[in-house]
Amino acid sequence: MTIAILITSHNRKNKTLQCLRALYAQKELANIFNIEVFLVNDGSTDNTAIEVKLNFPNVNIIDGNGSLFWAGGMRKAWREAIKTGIAFDYFLLLNDDTILYENTIINLLKDYSLLDNKNSLLTAPTADPILKNISYGGSKIIRNGFSQYSLMKPNNSSPQLCNLANANILLVPFSVFKKIGILSDKYTHGIADFDYSLRANKNNIPTYLASQSGGTCENDHGNNWKSSNSSSLKERIDYLYSPKGLAYHEYLHYIKTHFPLEYPIALTKLWLKTLFPIFWEKFK
């Protein structure tokens, strides 16, 4: 059994090295499964590539120019994995700031074996290392036709059906890849993982939340708007269009594609957050 591990990194050398240490410390590594790691080093200036090569010489390092961001880096890693011609059984998307528990991959494979439909996505939740609450994972859509969602908790017994998946730890069987491909090139940074799980659902590919937490990862996103007290209008407009901000065009594409009824509401909210963030400061 061979698993392609897909990671992208930009100037997070220490976090990337910690992520790789936990990955190579997985129980039953080489006894039950083999891993082939594809790491996109997206223009890092902190010697990430040098340190990774010294400590983990088997990692396939792919250079980026610094403009790939998360989704672009993951697509590049995925394409490089495919180019090898290796018959991978699974692709595992892994954030470089996620520290896996030592039995995570084994637990994922066990959960996957319990699924009736083997053409399924499986996401493992992560816990905040300080707050201990669930930071990423699988979510349920609260209201049909709208994008609002609620993060789910693992039940420690069996996988649970969900609607949306974060790709901090996301297991993609080869059969799913053959049907829907890789992350969409419509997204530069975020949203791509939610879009992937929704595309899967539209192709009769369910998404499941794993039975147990798979590791730790801090939710460092914070508020998705800039305060009027600490930013100028120009800064807020720049944030509106930034891939790491509100990603205006990409977010509206996501809404139009998956939640068309919400489009006018989403458009209004984006501009309210930008022009009048005081509403969010008071009521969110």
C-alpha positions in Angstrom: 0.0 0.0 0.0 1.5 3.3 -1.1 0.4 6.8 0.0 1.5 10.0 -1.6 1.8 12.7 1.0 1.2 16.2 -0.4 2.5 19.3 1.5 3.3 22.9 0.6 5.4 25.3 2.6 6.4 28.9 2.5 8.9 30.3 5.1 7.7 28.0 7.9 10.9 25.9 8.3 10.4 24.9 11.9 6.8 24.0 11.5 7.5 22.1 8.3 10.3 20.1 10.0 8.0 19.3 13.0 5.3 18.1 10.6 7.7 15.8 8.8 9.1 14.4 12.1 5.6 13.4 13.1 4.9 12.0 9.7 7.9 9.7 9.7 7.2 8.6 13.2 3.9 7.0 12.2 3.3 3.6 13.6 3.5 0.7 11.1 5.3 2.8 8.6 6.8 0.4 6.0 5.1 -2.6 7.7 1.6 -1.9 6.4 2.1 1.1 4.1 4.8 3.1 2.4 4.8 6.9 2.0 6.2 9.0 -0.8 6.4 12.7 0.3 6.0 15.6 -2.2 6.8 18.9 -0.6 6.4 22.2 -2.5 8.9 24.7 -1.2 7.2 27.9 -2.5 10.0 30.4 -2.6 11.0 30.1 1.0 13.9 32.3 2.1 14.5 30.6 5.5 16.5 27.6 4.2 13.5 25.3 4.4 14.6 23.2 1.4 18.2 22.8 2.8 17.0 21.7 6.2 14.4 19.3 4.8 17.0 17.7 2.5 19.5 17.3 5.4 17.0 15.8 7.8 14.7 13.9 5.4 16.6 13.0 2.2 13.8 10.9 0.8 11.4 13.9 0.6 10.7 15.0 -3.0 11.2 18.8 -2.9 9.6 20.8 -5.6 10.5 24.4 -6.0 7.9 27.2 -6.4 8.4 30.8 -7.1 6.7 32.2 -4.0 3.4 33.0 -5.7 1.6 29.6 -5.5 0.0 30.0 -2.1 -1.7 27.0 -0.4 -4.0 25.7 -3.2 -1.5 26.4 -5.9 1.3 24.6 -4.0 -0.9 21.6 -3.3 -1.9 21.3 -6.9 1.8 21.4 -7.9 2.7 18.7 -5.4 -0.2 16.6 -6.6 0.8 16.9 -10.2 4.4 16.0 -9.4 3.2 12.9 -7.6 1.1 11.8 -10.6 4.1 12.4 -13.0 6.1 9.8 -11.1 3.9 7.0 -12.5 3.7 5.3 -9.1 0.5 3.4 -8.6 -0.6 5.3 -5.4 -3.5 3.8 -3.4 -4.2 7.1 -1.7 -3.2 10.8 -1.7 -2.9 12.4 1.8 -3.2 16.1 1.8 -1.4 17.5 4.9 -0.8 21.0 6.1 2.7 21.8 7.1 1.6 23.2 10.5 -0.3 20.0 11.4 1.5 17.6 13.8 0.1 14.1 13.3 -0.4 11.7 16.2 1.7 8.6 15.9 -1.2 6.3 14.9 -3.1 8.7 12.7 -2.5 7.1 9.3 -3.3 3.6 10.7 -6.5 5.0 12.2 -7.5 6.6 8.9 -7.0 3.4 7.1 -9.1 1.5 9.7 -11.9 4.1 9.4 -11.7 3.8 5.6 -12.1 0.1 5.8 -15.4 0.6 7.6 -16.9 2.6 4.9 -19.5 0.9 2.6 -18.6 3.2 -0.2 -14.9 3.1 -0.9 -15.2 6.0 -3.3 -15.2 8.4 -0.3 -13.2 11.3 1.1 -12.0 11.0 4.7 -10.9 14.0 6.7 -9.4 13.8 10.2 -10.1 16.5 12.7 -7.3 18.5 14.4 -7.2 19.9 17.9 -5.8 23.3 18.9 -2.6 22.5 20.8 -3.4 25.1 23.5 -7.2 25.4 23.6 -7.7 21.7 22.9 -10.9 22.3 21.0 -11.4 21.1 17.4 -9.7 23.5 15.0 -10.3 21.9 11.6 -11.9 18.8 10.1 -15.4 18.0 8.8 -18.4 20.3 9.0 -22.1 20.0 8.5 -24.0 22.6 6.4 -26.5 24.2 8.7 -29.1 25.2 6.1 -29.7 23.7 2.7 -28.6 26.0 -0.1 -26.5 28.2 2.1 -22.8 28.2 3.0 -23.1 28.4 6.8 -21.6 25.4 8.5 -20.9 23.9 11.9 -17.6 22.1 12.8 -18.2 18.5 13.9 -16.6 16.6 16.7 -15.3 13.0 16.3 -17.3 10.4 18.2 -14.3 8.1 18.9 -16.1 5.1 17.4 -16.9 5.4 13.7 -16.7 7.8 10.7 -19.5 10.4 10.4 -20.9 11.7 7.2 -20.2 15.4 6.7 -20.6 18.0 4.0 -17.4 20.0 4.0 -13.8 18.9 4.6 -10.7 20.8 5.6 -7.6 19.4 4.0 -5.3 19.7 7.0 -5.5 15.9 7.0 -7.5 14.7 4.0 -7.3 11.1 2.6 -8.2 10.9 -1.1 -8.4 7.3 -2.5 -7.0 6.9 -6.0 -10.5 6.1 -7.3 -11.8 9.5 -6.1 -8.9 11.3 -7.8 -9.6 9.4 -11.1 -13.2 10.6 -11.0 -12.8 14.3 -9.9 -9.2 15.1 -10.3 -7.2 17.4 -8.1 -8.0 20.8 -6.4 -9.6 23.3 -8.7 -7.4 25.9 -10.3 -10.1 28.5 -9.6 -8.7 29.0 -6.1 -5.3 30.4 -5.2 -5.2 29.8 -1.4 -8.2 28.9 0.7 -11.6 27.6 -0.2 -10.2 24.9 -2.5 -10.7 22.1 0.1 -14.3 23.0 0.7 -14.9 23.2 -3.0 -13.2 19.8 -3.5 -15.5 18.1 -0.9 -18.6 19.8 -2.5 -17.6 18.7 -5.9 -17.1 15.2 -4.6 -20.6 15.2 -3.2 -22.1 16.3 -6.5 -20.4 13.3 -8.1 -21.9 10.9 -5.5 -18.7 10.8 -3.5 -19.5 11.2 0.2 -17.2 12.9 2.7 -16.6 11.5 6.1 -15.1 12.8 9.3 -12.7 10.3 10.9 -13.6 8.7 14.2 -10.6 10.3 16.1 -8.6 13.5 16.1 -5.6 13.1 13.8 -3.2 15.7 15.2 -2.8 19.2 16.4 -3.1 22.4 14.4 -3.7 25.9 15.6 -6.6 27.8 14.1 -4.7 31.0 13.2 -7.2 32.5 10.8 -8.7 35.0 13.3 -11.4 37.5 12.1 -12.1 37.5 8.3 -12.3 41.3 8.2 -10.0 44.2 9.1 -11.0 46.6 11.9 -11.6 50.2 10.9 -9.6 51.2 14.0 -6.4 49.6 12.8 -6.7 49.8 9.0 -7.3 52.3 6.3 -9.9 52.0 3.6 -7.2 51.2 1.1 -5.9 48.4 3.3 -9.3 47.0 3.7 -9.9 47.0 -0.1 -6.6 45.3 -0.6 -7.6 42.7 1.9 -10.9 42.3 0.1 -9.1 41.2 -3.1 -6.2 39.4 -1.5 -6.0 35.5 -1.8 -5.2 35.4 1.9 -7.9 37.9 2.7 -11.5 37.8 1.5 -10.5 36.6 -1.9 -13.3 38.5 -3.5 -13.6 36.9 -7.0 -12.8 33.4 -5.8 -15.2 33.5 -2.9 -18.0 34.7 -5.1 -17.2 32.0 -7.6 -17.4 29.4 -4.8 -20.8 30.8 -3.7 -22.2 31.0 -7.2 -21.1 27.5 -7.9 -22.3 25.8 -4.8 -24.8 28.2 -3.1 -26.3 30.4 -5.9 -29.2 31.5 -3.7 -26.8 33.1 -1.3 -24.9 35.1 -4.0 -26.5 38.5 -3.5 -26.2 38.2 0.3 -22.5 37.1 0.0 -21.7 40.1 -2.3 -23.4 42.5 0.1 -21.5 41.1 3.1 -18.1 41.3 1.4 -18.6 45.0 0.8 -20.1 45.7 4.2 -17.0 44.0 5.8 -14.8 46.3 3.8 -16.6 49.6 3.9 -18.4 49.3 7.3 -16.5 46.8 9.4 -17.9 48.3 12.5 -21.0 46.1 12.1 -18.9 43.0 12.4 -16.9 44.5 15.3 -20.2 45.0 17.2 -22.2 42.0 16.3 -19.8 39.1 15.6 
